[in-house]
């Protein structure tokens, strides 16, 4: 089930909200998996009872954190103003609130969900000169490609000068030097 996308114009810019209801089946899956892991560590033969309790504690804390996150669902708002992209809210799977200067943005794009070392949700990503080593910052999670394009179109319609900055490389910074240190 896709997330709900709400785009509103506000006096100082745009407000784009993503809401996704709770995911009871994912919660049930985490619960069953967590109980299975806890049973494994409970019945496993450990030389130390303290080590067994340590692993059980890690499984319990991780399970509780993930279940609470899934039960809360997704509620993220991106406020686009003349100066900033301010993304706030909560979402499971790797989303973090952020504030990015609009002048530093050189690309808005849709990116698929990635898992691995750092789980990232699918949605609207912002690329800046600081994000040359990774895919960028997720500012609106859990969107499909069509919804992401709607959000990008609304942003570029309201602020057409967004993404006009060319991407920087490590060898070509945006600073212009005057060569005042060179003496002839």
PASEVEX-861942 format. One record per residue (C-alpha): residue number from 1; chain; x, y, z. Coordinates in Angstrom, 2 decimals, padded with zeros to 5 digits. Layout:
<sites>
@k: NUM&c: A&px: X&py: Y&pz: Z
...
</sites>
This chain:
<sites>
@k: 1&c: A&px: 000.00&py: 000.00&pz: 000.00
@k: 2&c: A&px: 001.61&py: 003.30&pz: -001.06
@k: 3&c: A&px: 002.03&py: 006.16&pz: 001.34
@k: 4&c: A&px: -000.29&py: 009.18&pz: 001.28
@k: 5&c: A&px: 001.29&py: 012.32&pz: -000.22
@k: 6&c: A&px: -000.13&py: 015.75&pz: 000.64
@k: 7&c: A&px: 001.35&py: 018.85&pz: -001.04
@k: 8&c: A&px: 000.29&py: 022.30&pz: 000.22
@k: 9&c: A&px: 001.48&py: 025.79&pz: -000.51
@k: 10&c: A&px: 002.19&py: 027.77&pz: 002.64
@k: 11&c: A&px: 003.10&py: 031.47&pz: 002.87
@k: 12&c: A&px: 006.86&py: 030.86&pz: 003.10
@k: 13&c: A&px: 007.07&py: 027.94&pz: 000.64
@k: 14&c: A&px: 005.80&py: 024.37&pz: 000.40
@k: 15&c: A&px: 004.72&py: 021.76&pz: 002.90
@k: 16&c: A&px: 004.91&py: 018.19&pz: 001.63
@k: 17&c: A&px: 003.68&py: 015.49&pz: 004.01
@k: 18&c: A&px: 004.01&py: 011.72&pz: 003.74
@k: 19&c: A&px: 001.85&py: 009.52&pz: 005.93
@k: 20&c: A&px: 001.76&py: 005.76&pz: 005.98
@k: 21&c: A&px: -000.39&py: 003.75&pz: 008.37
@k: 22&c: A&px: 000.89&py: 001.15&pz: 010.78
@k: 23&c: A&px: 002.11&py: -002.09&pz: 009.31
@k: 24&c: A&px: 000.59&py: -004.90&pz: 011.40
@k: 25&c: A&px: 001.90&py: -007.76&pz: 009.22
@k: 26&c: A&px: 005.48&py: -006.49&pz: 009.44
@k: 27&c: A&px: 005.03&py: -006.09&pz: 013.18
@k: 28&c: A&px: 003.77&py: -009.65&pz: 013.47
@k: 29&c: A&px: 006.72&py: -010.88&pz: 011.39
@k: 30&c: A&px: 009.20&py: -009.06&pz: 013.66
@k: 31&c: A&px: 007.44&py: -010.43&pz: 016.72
@k: 32&c: A&px: 007.59&py: -014.04&pz: 015.49
@k: 33&c: A&px: 011.23&py: -013.65&pz: 014.42
@k: 34&c: A&px: 012.16&py: -012.05&pz: 017.74
@k: 35&c: A&px: 010.49&py: -014.78&pz: 019.74
@k: 36&c: A&px: 012.35&py: -017.34&pz: 017.66
@k: 37&c: A&px: 015.70&py: -015.61&pz: 018.29
@k: 38&c: A&px: 014.94&py: -015.31&pz: 022.00
@k: 39&c: A&px: 014.05&py: -019.02&pz: 022.17
@k: 40&c: A&px: 017.29&py: -019.88&pz: 020.37
@k: 41&c: A&px: 019.41&py: -017.91&pz: 022.84
@k: 42&c: A&px: 017.39&py: -019.21&pz: 025.80
@k: 43&c: A&px: 017.87&py: -022.88&pz: 024.88
@k: 44&c: A&px: 021.40&py: -022.55&pz: 023.47
@k: 45&c: A&px: 024.24&py: -023.99&pz: 025.56
@k: 46&c: A&px: 026.32&py: -021.10&pz: 026.88
@k: 47&c: A&px: 029.21&py: -021.54&pz: 029.28
@k: 48&c: A&px: 028.18&py: -018.35&pz: 031.03
@k: 49&c: A&px: 024.66&py: -017.50&pz: 032.13
@k: 50&c: A&px: 025.65&py: -013.82&pz: 032.00
@k: 51&c: A&px: 026.54&py: -014.10&pz: 028.30
@k: 52&c: A&px: 023.21&py: -015.79&pz: 027.60
@k: 53&c: A&px: 021.33&py: -012.98&pz: 029.37
@k: 54&c: A&px: 023.37&py: -010.42&pz: 027.47
@k: 55&c: A&px: 022.30&py: -011.85&pz: 024.08
@k: 56&c: A&px: 018.69&py: -012.18&pz: 025.23
@k: 57&c: A&px: 018.77&py: -008.52&pz: 026.29
@k: 58&c: A&px: 020.10&py: -007.40&pz: 022.90
@k: 59&c: A&px: 017.38&py: -009.37&pz: 021.10
@k: 60&c: A&px: 014.69&py: -007.94&pz: 023.41
@k: 61&c: A&px: 015.80&py: -004.31&pz: 023.03
@k: 62&c: A&px: 016.11&py: -004.61&pz: 019.23
@k: 63&c: A&px: 012.72&py: -006.30&pz: 018.98
@k: 64&c: A&px: 010.96&py: -003.69&pz: 021.12
@k: 65&c: A&px: 012.57&py: -000.81&pz: 019.18
@k: 66&c: A&px: 011.53&py: -002.23&pz: 015.80
@k: 67&c: A&px: 008.00&py: -003.09&pz: 016.90
@k: 68&c: A&px: 007.41&py: 000.40&pz: 018.33
@k: 69&c: A&px: 008.76&py: 001.96&pz: 015.14
@k: 70&c: A&px: 006.51&py: -000.17&pz: 012.95
@k: 71&c: A&px: 003.45&py: 000.45&pz: 015.12
@k: 72&c: A&px: 003.91&py: 004.22&pz: 014.92
@k: 73&c: A&px: 003.94&py: 004.22&pz: 011.11
@k: 74&c: A&px: 005.32&py: 007.04&pz: 008.96
@k: 75&c: A&px: 004.58&py: 010.73&pz: 009.38
@k: 76&c: A&px: 007.17&py: 012.99&pz: 007.73
@k: 77&c: A&px: 006.87&py: 016.63&pz: 006.65
@k: 78&c: A&px: 009.24&py: 018.38&pz: 004.25
@k: 79&c: A&px: 009.11&py: 022.17&pz: 004.46
@k: 80&c: A&px: 010.71&py: 023.83&pz: 001.48
@k: 81&c: A&px: 011.42&py: 027.52&pz: 002.01
@k: 82&c: A&px: 013.45&py: 030.06&pz: 000.10
@k: 83&c: A&px: 016.49&py: 029.06&pz: 002.16
@k: 84&c: A&px: 016.12&py: 025.45&pz: 003.38
@k: 85&c: A&px: 014.76&py: 021.95&pz: 002.97
@k: 86&c: A&px: 013.64&py: 020.97&pz: 006.49
@k: 87&c: A&px: 012.53&py: 017.36&pz: 006.85
@k: 88&c: A&px: 011.03&py: 016.34&pz: 010.21
@k: 89&c: A&px: 009.00&py: 013.44&pz: 011.49
@k: 90&c: A&px: 009.28&py: 009.73&pz: 012.11
@k: 91&c: A&px: 009.56&py: 006.71&pz: 009.87
@k: 92&c: A&px: 010.89&py: 003.19&pz: 010.24
@k: 93&c: A&px: 013.88&py: 001.92&pz: 008.24
@k: 94&c: A&px: 016.70&py: 004.41&pz: 008.24
@k: 95&c: A&px: 015.06&py: 007.84&pz: 007.89
@k: 96&c: A&px: 016.59&py: 010.73&pz: 009.85
@k: 97&c: A&px: 015.35&py: 014.30&pz: 010.17
@k: 98&c: A&px: 017.48&py: 016.83&pz: 008.32
@k: 99&c: A&px: 017.90&py: 020.48&pz: 007.43
@k: 100&c: A&px: 019.67&py: 021.22&pz: 004.14
@k: 101&c: A&px: 020.36&py: 024.66&pz: 002.64
@k: 102&c: A&px: 018.45&py: 024.91&pz: -000.66
@k: 103&c: A&px: 021.41&py: 026.63&pz: -002.33
@k: 104&c: A&px: 023.60&py: 023.53&pz: -001.75
@k: 105&c: A&px: 021.24&py: 021.16&pz: -003.58
@k: 106&c: A&px: 022.20&py: 020.09&pz: -007.07
@k: 107&c: A&px: 019.82&py: 017.16&pz: -007.63
@k: 108&c: A&px: 016.44&py: 015.81&pz: -006.49
@k: 109&c: A&px: 015.82&py: 012.17&pz: -007.31
@k: 110&c: A&px: 013.89&py: 009.02&pz: -006.54
@k: 111&c: A&px: 015.91&py: 006.20&pz: -005.04
@k: 112&c: A&px: 014.88&py: 002.61&pz: -004.34
@k: 113&c: A&px: 015.01&py: 001.10&pz: -000.87
@k: 114&c: A&px: 018.43&py: -000.29&pz: -000.02
@k: 115&c: A&px: 019.38&py: -002.66&pz: 002.74
@k: 116&c: A&px: 022.74&py: -003.68&pz: 004.02
@k: 117&c: A&px: 024.98&py: -001.83&pz: 006.44
@k: 118&c: A&px: 022.73&py: 001.24&pz: 006.41
@k: 119&c: A&px: 019.11&py: 000.51&pz: 005.59
@k: 120&c: A&px: 017.62&py: 003.30&pz: 003.48
@k: 121&c: A&px: 013.95&py: 003.70&pz: 002.52
@k: 122&c: A&px: 012.77&py: 004.46&pz: -000.99
@k: 123&c: A&px: 011.64&py: 008.02&pz: -001.65
@k: 124&c: A&px: 012.86&py: 011.53&pz: -002.43
@k: 125&c: A&px: 016.59&py: 012.01&pz: -002.01
@k: 126&c: A&px: 018.51&py: 015.28&pz: -002.10
@k: 127&c: A&px: 022.06&py: 015.34&pz: -003.43
@k: 128&c: A&px: 024.46&py: 018.02&pz: -002.23
@k: 129&c: A&px: 028.18&py: 018.54&pz: -002.56
@k: 130&c: A&px: 028.51&py: 016.82&pz: 000.84
@k: 131&c: A&px: 026.87&py: 013.64&pz: -000.49
@k: 132&c: A&px: 029.44&py: 012.66&pz: -003.12
@k: 133&c: A&px: 030.21&py: 009.34&pz: -001.38
@k: 134&c: A&px: 026.62&py: 008.19&pz: -000.83
@k: 135&c: A&px: 023.21&py: 008.44&pz: -002.49
@k: 136&c: A&px: 022.23&py: 011.62&pz: -000.67
@k: 137&c: A&px: 019.83&py: 012.43&pz: 002.15
@k: 138&c: A&px: 016.32&py: 010.99&pz: 002.21
@k: 139&c: A&px: 013.93&py: 013.87&pz: 002.90
@k: 140&c: A&px: 010.64&py: 012.07&pz: 002.07
@k: 141&c: A&px: 010.67&py: 008.31&pz: 002.78
@k: 142&c: A&px: 008.31&py: 005.56&pz: 001.61
@k: 143&c: A&px: 007.24&py: 007.19&pz: -001.67
@k: 144&c: A&px: 006.99&py: 005.39&pz: -004.98
@k: 145&c: A&px: 008.48&py: 006.84&pz: -008.17
@k: 146&c: A&px: 005.27&py: 008.59&pz: -009.30
@k: 147&c: A&px: 004.73&py: 010.28&pz: -005.93
@k: 148&c: A&px: 008.38&py: 011.35&pz: -005.82
@k: 149&c: A&px: 008.05&py: 012.94&pz: -009.26
@k: 150&c: A&px: 004.92&py: 014.82&pz: -008.10
@k: 151&c: A&px: 006.88&py: 016.20&pz: -005.12
@k: 152&c: A&px: 009.84&py: 017.19&pz: -007.34
@k: 153&c: A&px: 007.52&py: 018.91&pz: -009.84
@k: 154&c: A&px: 005.84&py: 020.89&pz: -007.02
@k: 155&c: A&px: 009.21&py: 021.97&pz: -005.62
@k: 156&c: A&px: 010.59&py: 023.02&pz: -009.02
@k: 157&c: A&px: 007.35&py: 024.85&pz: -009.86
@k: 158&c: A&px: 007.46&py: 026.89&pz: -006.62
@k: 159&c: A&px: 011.26&py: 027.31&pz: -006.57
@k: 160&c: A&px: 012.53&py: 027.05&pz: -010.17
@k: 161&c: A&px: 016.08&py: 027.95&pz: -009.18
@k: 162&c: A&px: 016.44&py: 024.74&pz: -007.12
@k: 163&c: A&px: 019.06&py: 022.32&pz: -008.49
@k: 164&c: A&px: 020.81&py: 025.00&pz: -010.55
@k: 165&c: A&px: 024.09&py: 024.38&pz: -008.76
@k: 166&c: A&px: 026.48&py: 022.12&pz: -010.68
@k: 167&c: A&px: 027.83&py: 019.14&pz: -008.72
@k: 168&c: A&px: 031.25&py: 019.66&pz: -007.22
@k: 169&c: A&px: 034.09&py: 017.22&pz: -007.46
@k: 170&c: A&px: 036.98&py: 016.99&pz: -005.05
@k: 171&c: A&px: 039.27&py: 018.66&pz: -007.59
@k: 172&c: A&px: 036.89&py: 021.42&pz: -008.67
@k: 173&c: A&px: 035.50&py: 023.29&pz: -005.66
@k: 174&c: A&px: 032.99&py: 026.10&pz: -006.03
@k: 175&c: A&px: 035.48&py: 028.63&pz: -004.74
@k: 176&c: A&px: 037.14&py: 030.98&pz: -007.16
@k: 177&c: A&px: 040.69&py: 031.83&pz: -006.24
@k: 178&c: A&px: 042.26&py: 035.15&pz: -007.08
@k: 179&c: A&px: 045.84&py: 033.80&pz: -007.07
@k: 180&c: A&px: 046.95&py: 036.61&pz: -004.78
@k: 181&c: A&px: 049.60&py: 034.39&pz: -003.26
@k: 182&c: A&px: 051.42&py: 034.05&pz: -006.59
@k: 183&c: A&px: 054.17&py: 036.69&pz: -006.88
@k: 184&c: A&px: 055.91&py: 037.48&pz: -010.11
</sites>
